[in-house]
Amino acid sequence: MNNTKTKESRTEKDETIIIEKILKKYGLFKVEEEADFDKFLSDPAKYESLITKSASYKLSSLIKKYRDAEISLNDIPTALENELGIPKEKAKKLTEELNREILQFIEPAEKKPSQEEPPEEPKEEPIKTKELPRIKRKDSYREPIE
């Protein structure tokens, strides 16, 4: 039996459907969110705050942070606890399911150097030059001092 995982691609629509299914399974999806989303589409500026408070939006944001390498898989349960206000055990189970359904198919971006950590500059070694011996000659351009 082959134990290697086959990476398939998931579209945003697939992810949205999976997120909704997972949220419903854990009792975090509210029907009002769909109505709020319709309102948001009709007037994004007016209804933006409704969307940003929804569990779907928060979960999608965490997935985006994972995709952009701003958060690791190990940090997701804690982030879920804080964002969704759920118990630690529920957050762990939700993360496991997220990993199975979505995260395993995402290749996180290269981690960008943060502003706190300046990029390492290559160390330049001084160029070693061979010192030539000085030739002592009479200076023909100077007048002798008397």
MODELLER restraints for C-alpha pairs under 7 A, 6 or more apart:
rsr = mdl.restraints
at = mdl.atoms
rsr.add(forms.Gaussian(group=physical.xy_distance, feature=features.Distance(at['CA:7:A'], at['CA:105:A']), mean=5.47, stdev=0.5))
rsr.add(forms.Gaussian(group=physical.xy_distance, feature=features.Distance(at['CA:8:A'], at['CA:105:A']), mean=6.16, stdev=0.5))
rsr.add(forms.Gaussian(group=physical.xy_distance, feature=features.Distance(at['CA:9:A'], at['CA:105:A']), mean=6.43, stdev=0.5))
rsr.add(forms.Gaussian(group=physical.xy_distance, feature=features.Distance(at['CA:15:A'], at['CA:102:A']), mean=6.77, stdev=0.5))
rsr.add(forms.Gaussian(group=physical.xy_distance, feature=features.Distance(at['CA:19:A'], at['CA:56:A']), mean=6.72, stdev=0.5))
rsr.add(forms.Gaussian(group=physical.xy_distance, feature=features.Distance(at['CA:20:A'], at['CA:29:A']), mean=6.78, stdev=0.5))
rsr.add(forms.Gaussian(group=physical.xy_distance, feature=features.Distance(at['CA:20:A'], at['CA:56:A']), mean=6.85, stdev=0.5))
rsr.add(forms.Gaussian(group=physical.xy_distance, feature=features.Distance(at['CA:23:A'], at['CA:29:A']), mean=4.95, stdev=0.5))
rsr.add(forms.Gaussian(group=physical.xy_distance, feature=features.Distance(at['CA:28:A'], at['CA:55:A']), mean=6.71, stdev=0.5))
rsr.add(forms.Gaussian(group=physical.xy_distance, feature=features.Distance(at['CA:29:A'], at['CA:55:A']), mean=6.72, stdev=0.5))
rsr.add(forms.Gaussian(group=physical.xy_distance, feature=features.Distance(at['CA:33:A'], at['CA:54:A']), mean=6.45, stdev=0.5))
rsr.add(forms.Gaussian(group=physical.xy_distance, feature=features.Distance(at['CA:36:A'], at['CA:50:A']), mean=6.34, stdev=0.5))
rsr.add(forms.Gaussian(group=physical.xy_distance, feature=features.Distance(at['CA:36:A'], at['CA:51:A']), mean=6.69, stdev=0.5))
rsr.add(forms.Gaussian(group=physical.xy_distance, feature=features.Distance(at['CA:37:A'], at['CA:51:A']), mean=6.51, stdev=0.5))
rsr.add(forms.Gaussian(group=physical.xy_distance, feature=features.Distance(at['CA:39:A'], at['CA:47:A']), mean=6.49, stdev=0.5))
rsr.add(forms.Gaussian(group=physical.xy_distance, feature=features.Distance(at['CA:40:A'], at['CA:47:A']), mean=4.87, stdev=0.5))
rsr.add(forms.Gaussian(group=physical.xy_distance, feature=features.Distance(at['CA:40:A'], at['CA:48:A']), mean=6.26, stdev=0.5))
rsr.add(forms.Gaussian(group=physical.xy_distance, feature=features.Distance(at['CA:51:A'], at['CA:57:A']), mean=6.43, stdev=0.5))
rsr.add(forms.Gaussian(group=physical.xy_distance, feature=features.Distance(at['CA:52:A'], at['CA:58:A']), mean=6.89, stdev=0.5))
rsr.add(forms.Gaussian(group=physical.xy_distance, feature=features.Distance(at['CA:55:A'], at['CA:84:A']), mean=6.53, stdev=0.5))
rsr.add(forms.Gaussian(group=physical.xy_distance, feature=features.Distance(at['CA:58:A'], at['CA:83:A']), mean=6.74, stdev=0.5))
rsr.add(forms.Gaussian(group=physical.xy_distance, feature=features.Distance(at['CA:65:A'], at['CA:71:A']), mean=5.65, stdev=0.5))
rsr.add(forms.Gaussian(group=physical.xy_distance, feature=features.Distance(at['CA:66:A'], at['CA:72:A']), mean=6.10, stdev=0.5))
rsr.add(forms.Gaussian(group=physical.xy_distance, feature=features.Distance(at['CA:66:A'], at['CA:108:A']), mean=6.35, stdev=0.5))
rsr.add(forms.Gaussian(group=physical.xy_distance, feature=features.Distance(at['CA:67:A'], at['CA:106:A']), mean=6.45, stdev=0.5))
rsr.add(forms.Gaussian(group=physical.xy_distance, feature=features.Distance(at['CA:67:A'], at['CA:107:A']), mean=6.74, stdev=0.5))
rsr.add(forms.Gaussian(group=physical.xy_distance, feature=features.Distance(at['CA:67:A'], at['CA:108:A']), mean=4.50, stdev=0.5))
rsr.add(forms.Gaussian(group=physical.xy_distance, feature=features.Distance(at['CA:67:A'], at['CA:109:A']), mean=6.08, stdev=0.5))
rsr.add(forms.Gaussian(group=physical.xy_distance, feature=features.Distance(at['CA:68:A'], at['CA:108:A']), mean=5.93, stdev=0.5))
rsr.add(forms.Gaussian(group=physical.xy_distance, feature=features.Distance(at['CA:68:A'], at['CA:109:A']), mean=5.16, stdev=0.5))
rsr.add(forms.Gaussian(group=physical.xy_distance, feature=features.Distance(at['CA:69:A'], at['CA:108:A']), mean=5.39, stdev=0.5))
rsr.add(forms.Gaussian(group=physical.xy_distance, feature=features.Distance(at['CA:69:A'], at['CA:109:A']), mean=5.49, stdev=0.5))
rsr.add(forms.Gaussian(group=physical.xy_distance, feature=features.Distance(at['CA:69:A'], at['CA:110:A']), mean=6.64, stdev=0.5))
rsr.add(forms.Gaussian(group=physical.xy_distance, feature=features.Distance(at['CA:69:A'], at['CA:111:A']), mean=5.41, stdev=0.5))
rsr.add(forms.Gaussian(group=physical.xy_distance, feature=features.Distance(at['CA:76:A'], at['CA:95:A']), mean=6.69, stdev=0.5))
rsr.add(forms.Gaussian(group=physical.xy_distance, feature=features.Distance(at['CA:77:A'], at['CA:91:A']), mean=4.95, stdev=0.5))
rsr.add(forms.Gaussian(group=physical.xy_distance, feature=features.Distance(at['CA:77:A'], at['CA:92:A']), mean=5.31, stdev=0.5))
rsr.add(forms.Gaussian(group=physical.xy_distance, feature=features.Distance(at['CA:77:A'], at['CA:95:A']), mean=6.00, stdev=0.5))
rsr.add(forms.Gaussian(group=physical.xy_distance, feature=features.Distance(at['CA:80:A'], at['CA:91:A']), mean=5.82, stdev=0.5))
rsr.add(forms.Gaussian(group=physical.xy_distance, feature=features.Distance(at['CA:81:A'], at['CA:87:A']), mean=6.17, stdev=0.5))
rsr.add(forms.Gaussian(group=physical.xy_distance, feature=features.Distance(at['CA:81:A'], at['CA:88:A']), mean=6.18, stdev=0.5))
rsr.add(forms.Gaussian(group=physical.xy_distance, feature=features.Distance(at['CA:81:A'], at['CA:91:A']), mean=5.96, stdev=0.5))
rsr.add(forms.Gaussian(group=physical.xy_distance, feature=features.Distance(at['CA:113:A'], at['CA:119:A']), mean=6.62, stdev=0.5))
